[in-house]
Amino acid sequence: MAVEEGRVVGVFQIQSDGVFQAHGSALIVRPDRRGLGIGRRLVVEGFDRAGGRRIDLLATKSSREFYRGFRHAETRSFRIRPDGDDDTW
């Protein structure tokens, strides 16, 4: 969690087995605080705390450039929805 002047400005939710695999579920930074390195710090700190060798995550079209700023491998993935709804991710 990133806090400035007592206010939460960002969060990163991550789950990990602590050895190999981690999954980033959500990275949220207040719109007025984006572009200041908060998201990057949250991901780096989350990875350090969670352990493991990699973080897998799903990126929205608008967040792909942000994640490309990390050492990474882009892969094809599937998002399975029981209701068949398409949220254009």
Contacts in CASP RR format, 6 or more apart in sequence:
PFRMAT RR
TARGET T0000
AUTHOR 0000-0000-0000
METHOD contacts of the structure
MODEL  1
MAVEEGRVVGVFQIQSDGVFQAHGSALIVRPDRRGLGIGRRLVVEGFDRA
GGRRIDLLATKSSREFYRGFRHAETRSFRIRPDGDDDTW
1 8 0 8 1.000
1 10 0 8 1.000
1 11 0 8 1.000
1 42 0 8 1.000
2 8 0 8 1.000
2 9 0 8 1.000
2 10 0 8 1.000
2 11 0 8 1.000
2 29 0 8 1.000
2 33 0 8 1.000
2 38 0 8 1.000
2 39 0 8 1.000
2 41 0 8 1.000
2 42 0 8 1.000
3 9 0 8 1.000
4 33 0 8 1.000
9 29 0 8 1.000
9 30 0 8 1.000
9 33 0 8 1.000
9 38 0 8 1.000
10 28 0 8 1.000
10 29 0 8 1.000
10 30 0 8 1.000
10 33 0 8 1.000
10 38 0 8 1.000
10 39 0 8 1.000
10 42 0 8 1.000
11 26 0 8 1.000
11 27 0 8 1.000
11 28 0 8 1.000
11 42 0 8 1.000
12 24 0 8 1.000
12 26 0 8 1.000
12 27 0 8 1.000
12 28 0 8 1.000
12 39 0 8 1.000
12 42 0 8 1.000
12 43 0 8 1.000
12 45 0 8 1.000
12 46 0 8 1.000
13 24 0 8 1.000
13 25 0 8 1.000
13 26 0 8 1.000
13 27 0 8 1.000
14 22 0 8 1.000
14 23 0 8 1.000
14 24 0 8 1.000
14 25 0 8 1.000
14 46 0 8 1.000
14 47 0 8 1.000
14 49 0 8 1.000
14 50 0 8 1.000
14 55 0 8 1.000
15 22 0 8 1.000
15 23 0 8 1.000
15 24 0 8 1.000
15 25 0 8 1.000
15 50 0 8 1.000
16 22 0 8 1.000
16 23 0 8 1.000
16 50 0 8 1.000
16 51 0 8 1.000
16 52 0 8 1.000
17 52 0 8 1.000
18 50 0 8 1.000
18 51 0 8 1.000
18 52 0 8 1.000
19 51 0 8 1.000
19 52 0 8 1.000
19 53 0 8 1.000
20 52 0 8 1.000
20 53 0 8 1.000
20 54 0 8 1.000
21 52 0 8 1.000
21 53 0 8 1.000
21 54 0 8 1.000
21 56 0 8 1.000
22 47 0 8 1.000
22 50 0 8 1.000
22 51 0 8 1.000
22 52 0 8 1.000
22 54 0 8 1.000
22 55 0 8 1.000
22 56 0 8 1.000
23 55 0 8 1.000
23 56 0 8 1.000
23 57 0 8 1.000
24 55 0 8 1.000
24 56 0 8 1.000
24 57 0 8 1.000
25 57 0 8 1.000
27 39 0 8 1.000
27 42 0 8 1.000
27 43 0 8 1.000
27 57 0 8 1.000
27 63 0 8 1.000
29 38 0 8 1.000
29 39 0 8 1.000
29 42 0 8 1.000
39 66 0 8 1.000
40 70 0 8 1.000
43 55 0 8 1.000
43 70 0 8 1.000
47 55 0 8 1.000
56 77 0 8 1.000
57 67 0 8 1.000
58 77 0 8 1.000
58 79 0 8 1.000
58 89 0 8 1.000
59 66 0 8 1.000
59 67 0 8 1.000
60 89 0 8 1.000
61 88 0 8 1.000
61 89 0 8 1.000
68 74 0 8 1.000
79 89 0 8 1.000
END
